[in-house]
Amino acid sequence: MPISGSEIVKMLPGRKPCKDCGFPTCFAFAMKLATGGASLDKCPYLSPEVKAKLEDLLAPAIKLVTIGTGDNKVQVGNEEVIYRHEKTYIHPPGIGILVSDKEEERKADEKIKKVKELQFPWVGLILKAELLALQFESGNKDRYLSLVRKAAQSGLGLILISRDLDVLFAARDLCADQRPLLYPITKENLDQAIPRIKEKPTPLGVYGEGIEGLIPLTKKLKEAGVDELLLDPGSKNILDAIRDQTFIRRAALKQGFRPLGYPTIAFPCFMGKDGLKEILTASVFINKFASVIILSDFDQYTLLPLLVQRLNIYTDPRFPMAVEEKYYEIGTPDENSPVLITSNWALTYFIVSSAIEATKIPSYLCVKDTEGLGVLTGWAAGKFTGDSVGAMVKKSGIESKVKHKKIVIPGRVARIKGELEDALPGWEVVVGPREAAGIGAFLPEYAKSLRK
């Protein structure tokens, strides 16, 4: 559980205000430490023992773990709340596909290609799966290592799955610089695995027969200095999964129980046995705290609903989704193309831009930052006024793109017409439809008038 500033200050050296940490008093420094606004290395007088203790107390309740590198890395953990409405969830679960070395090469290539190429534009984002889970099943070490080499070339995050430690670490050595997750580390192989893990540290997937089986494993790994872990309690069905995932999350966040303070990994591919049941199981894991979810296979019809669900759950409820303030080109507009303006609430932007696109009239759409509010709400909040819209239009550079100097405003805020014309001398402000549904009838005739 989080430590307070008043508790931290009791552990500080307590010298007379030296200000060497950059703060006027030890108490001020302690308060910043408690809120994450300062680091322990700012105090030069902390003993190694106290520093180590404070590092442990200040560490996130759920460890941050990174799989992969660069643009394709997947970060999980570091969550602060059990329920999303309490604050927000931070790191969405990574979704991956299981590739066995027993599968035909064609099938394996197809799965790798799916993860790389099956992507969905959605409200200004690109939704996609991120991980390849490579399973050693054939008994042929060379065949498995060949699969690992091929998958490593994709640049995607990798999960290496083998109960044969020699095979597991040989695969790790091929791609250690890509930070693969090694799975499973169990009570049977832990002692043998620890020295080899420390040679080239990468994240680990720890498997236990139930939650009670995980605790001694994480403790021993922590003592060995290995702390980037994902937990698998070995849940056998959906009910067990909900119970186990909830218990782990509550133990970490409510009780501050460090041995379970790690993100989790789930395998619907081993629970649902393909088809709808597997996808429904994955859906449960998105809602109930799993940080990495592995499927046996997917296509656009099964993957997209999971990705949208993940986006909905892991969107910060405190802030509306918004797009960047600027002008957007729809189609290939020229100097005679219409210029319209709307707010930057993502839903508004995509409804308006889709309506414009449906007319097949190349246009410019200016988007005013209203902090994620719709047009009418933004006007009511003083964020979509004539003055502010005028300033945005001037700043955007749209004036250099067209020669007609006409701009269309939403009909619902027709009252800003005069104010906007004052803010944009030389521009004509045209009041457009009240609803985006009216753009289809309005825009073609309006566009013709600009070319006369």
N, C-alpha and C positions, 0 to 999 in steps of 0.2 A: 504494500500500500504506500502511497506517496508520503514522504517525510516532510514535515513542516519546517519553516524557517526557524522557528523558536527551538526546535529540536536540533537542527543543524548547528546553530550558534553555540550550543553547549559543547560541541565537539571541536570547535575551532580553537586555535591557540590562545585567543583572548588577550593578545598583546594590547597595549595602549594604541589608540588609533594610529596605525603606521601608514595606512592608505596605499600600501604597496600593491594591493589587489585592484586599485582603481576606484574603490568605494570609500565613503567617509568613515564607516564603522564596520565592525565584524557582522553586526546585525543586518546592515544593509546588504552586505555581501551574501549572507546566509539566505535572505529573502530572495535575492536574485538566483541563487543556486536552486532553491526550492521550485522556482517557476521556470527553470531552464534558461534564464537570461544570462548566466555566467558559467564558467567552467572551473573545475577544482584547481587547475594548474595556475590560476591567477594568484593563489595564495602560496608564497614560497616557504612558509613555515609549517606546513602540514607534515606530520610524520608519515612514513610509508604505510604504517598500520592503519592510521586514521583515514588516510586517503583511500586505501583499498576498501575500508568499511563504508565510507561515504559513497564511493563509486557504486558499490553494490546497492546501497539504499536509494541512490538517485537513479539507478538504471530503470528503464521502462518495466512495467509489470509483466509485459509480454515482449520477449526479445525480438528485435528486428533482424530478419534473416534475408539475405540476398542470394538469389539463384541466377546465374548467368552474369554477363557483363555488358557494358555499353548500352545501346538503345534497346536491346532485347532483354535486359535484366528484369527480373521479377522480384519485387520487395514485398515481404509479407510480415505480419506481426505488428508490434508497436501500438496495438490497440489500447484504448483508454476506457471504454465503456462496454457494458454487456449489451445494452439495447441502443439502437441507433438514435432514437428520439432523445436520449440523455445528452448527446452532444453530436457525434458523428462517427462513422467508421472511417478509417484512414486508408488502409491498403487493401484493394480488392483482391479476392483469391485468384491465383493463377490457375488457368484451365489448360489441361494438356491431353494428349492422346497417347494411348499405349501402343508401342510397336514391339512386337516379339521377333526374336531372331529365327523363330520357327516359321514365320510367315514367308510367303513367296516374295522375292525381291521386288516384283512389280507392285504388290500390295503395300510393302513397306515404303517404297518411293511415293506411292499415292498418298499415304498418310502424312509423310513429311511435307509433301507439297500442299496438302490441305492446311496445315498449321501455318505455312508461310504465306499462302495466297488467299485463303478464305477470310475475307475482311468485309466489314459492313460500315458504310458511312452512316452516321446517326447523330443528329443534332450537333453537327460540327465536330464530331469525334469519329475515330475509326475503332470499331469494335472488332476484337479478334481473340483467338486462343494464343497462348504464348509458349507452351512447354511440350517437349517430347520426352516420354517416359520409355526407356529402352530396356526390355526385359530379356534376361538370359534364360532361355528355355531349351535350346537345342542340345545342350551338352557339348557343343563344338565351340571352343574358346575362340578360334580364329574367325569363325562365322560371326560371333557376337562382336568382336573387336572391329571387324569390317563394317558392321552396322553402325557402331559408335563413330568410326571415322567419317562415314557418310553423313550421319546426323550432325556431327560437329561442324561440318562445312556449311550447314544452314545458318549458323550463328544464333540459333534459338537456344533458350534455356534447356538444359538437359537434366533428366533424372535417370540415374543408372541403377538398375534393379537386378541384383544377383545375390543368392545365398552362398555362392562360392566366393570366398574372400579373395582368392588369387585372381579370379576373373574380374571381380569388382574393382580391385585396385589396379589391375592392368588397364582396365577401361578408364579409370580415373587418370592414370598417368598420360593417356592419350589426349586428354582435354582438360587437365587441371587448371590451366590458365583461363578456362571459361566457367569456372566455379560450378561444376555439376553438383547435384545433390546425390549422395550415396545412400542407398536403401537396400535391405533393412539392416540396421545395427540392433542386435538382440542380446539377450543375456548369454546366449550360447557362444556368440562370436565377439563379444565386447572386449575381453582381455587381449585377444589376438589382434583386434582391429585398432586399438588405441595407438600403439606405436606407429602403425602405418598411416593412420589418420594425421598424426602430428608431422609426418614428413612433408606433406603437401595439404595443408588444411583446406577443406571445402565443407559446405553444409552437409548435415547428416539427417537421414530419416530414421527415427528411433521407433522400433516396434516392440510393443509389450502385450502380453496376454491380459488385457484389461488395464484400467488406469493404474491399479496398484503395482502392476508389472513395470510401468514406465518410471516410477519414482526412483528406485535404486539405480536405474540406468542413467538418468539425467544427473543424479548426484555424483555418480562416479565419473561421468564425462566432464562435469563442471570442475571436479577436483583435479582432473588431468589437464585442465585448461582448454577444453573443447566445449564451446558454448553456442555455436550456431546450429540449432536443432529444430526439426519438425517432429511432432509427436503423432504416432498412429496407435490408438488404443485397441486396434483390432476388432472394431465393432462388426458384428455379424449381420445385422439387419438395421432397418431404418429406426426402429424404436431404440435399439441399443445406441445407435449413432447420435440421436438427439440427446439421450441421457449422458453419454460420454463427453460429447462436445460441450454441452452446457456445464457439466461438472468441471471440466478443465478450465473453461473461461471464468467461471465464478471463483474457483480456487485461486486463480492468478490475480483477478482484479479485486475481489471482495475480501479474500483472506490474505492476499499477498504471499501466497505459497510458491516460493521460487522454483522448486523442482518441477512444477507444472506451468511455469511462466514462459511458455513457448507457443508459437503458432502450430497448427496441426495440418496433417495431410490425410486425404481421404481417397478411397479407391472404389467409386461406384462401379468401375469395370469389373471388380471382383465380387460385387454384391448383387448387382442387378442382372448380370448375364445378358447384356445387349438389350436393345429395344426400348420401349417406353418406360419400363420399370427402372432401367438404368438412368435415363434422363430425369425422371421424377426424383430418384435418389440424389442425383447431383443437385437438383433444385433445392432439396432439403438442406444439403450441405452449404449452399450459398447463403441460405437464411440462418443456418445454425452453425456459423463460426468457423468452418473449415477454411484454411488458408491456401491450400493447393488441392485441386480436384482433378482426378485422372479418369478419362473415359476410354472405353475400348475402341470407339469410333464415333464419328459424327458427320453430319452433312449440314447444308445451309438451313434445313428445316428444323433440325434439333439443336444446332449450335446457337442460332440467332436468339431464340427465346431465352436461353440461359444467359447470353451476354447482355440482353436487355434487362433481365432480372437483376443481374449483378450490378449493372449501371444504376438501376433504381435504388437498390439497397445501399450502394456505396457512394451515392451523390450526397453531398453535405446538405442536410435539410435546413440549415441556417441561411443558405444562400441560394437564390434562384439560378438556374442555368442561364448563361448569357453568352453572347458572341462579341467579338472584338468591334470596337467603334472604328469604322472606316467606310469607304464606299466599296461595294461588291459589284463585279461585272456579271451579269446574267446573259448568257449567250455571248455574242461578239458585238458589243455596242460600238457606235461611232459617234461623231460630233453632233449628229442629229437625233440621237437616241433619247428616250425619256429619262428623266431623273426623278426618282421617288425617294421618300424618306420614311423610316419606321423606327421603332425602339429596338434595343438589343436583347430583350427577352428572347431566349432561344426559340420558344414556341411561336412567338409572333414572327420572328425573322423567317423561320422555315415555312410557315403558312403563307406569308406574303411572297417570299421568293419562289415558292412552288406555284403560286397563282400567276406570277409574272411569267415564269418559265412555260406554263401551260399555254399562254397566249402566243408563244413563239416570237415575241417582240423583243429583240435585244435591248437591254435596259441597264441603267445604273441604279443600284439601290443603296442609298446612304443609310447608315445605321448609327443612331444616336445613343450614346451610353446613358441609360436610365437606371443603372445599377440593377438590371434584370427585371425591371417593371414593364408592364404592357404600356401601350401608348396613352390610354386615358388615365390609367393609374399614375403613370409617369408625369403627365400634365398636372394632375391633382397634387402630386408631391413636389411640384416645382422643378422637375428634372426634364421636362419636354416643353419648354417655353420657347417663344419666338427668339429671344435673345440667345439662349443656349443652343438652339438648333442652328441659328445663324452663325454663331461662333464655330460650331462643328463643321458646317458646310465650308466656311472659309478655310479652316485648317485642313480639311480633307484633300484639297487640291482638285476637286471635281470641276471647278470653274475652268480649268485649263483643258478639260476633256470635251466640253460641249460649247457650241456657239450660240445656243438659243437662250440661255439663262432663264429657264423655267424649271420650277420644282413642284412636285405634287406632294401634298401633305394628306394624311388620313382625314377623312370627313369627320371623324369623331372629335378632332381638335381643330375644327374650322376657325374657331375663335382666335387662334394664334396667327392667322393670315396677315393682319395689319402689322402686328408686332414683328413678324418675320420679314415682311417687306421693308420695314424700317431698319432691321438689322442687316439686310442684304440689299443695299441700294443697287438699282439696275436690274434686279431679279423680279420676275413675275411669279407669284405664288398661286398655284392652282389647287383648288380643293377637290380631292379625289373621293372615291367611294368610302362610305362609313365602315364597310366590312370588306375583308379580303376577297370574299365571294363575288364582289362586284367588279373586281379588277378585270375579269374576262370580258365583260361588256364595255368597260371604260377604256382600257389601254389601246386596243387596235385603232379606234377612231382618233384618240388623242395623239397617238404616234403619227398618224397620217397628217394631222394638222401641223406637226413640227417640220414636216418636209415640204410644205407648200411654199 
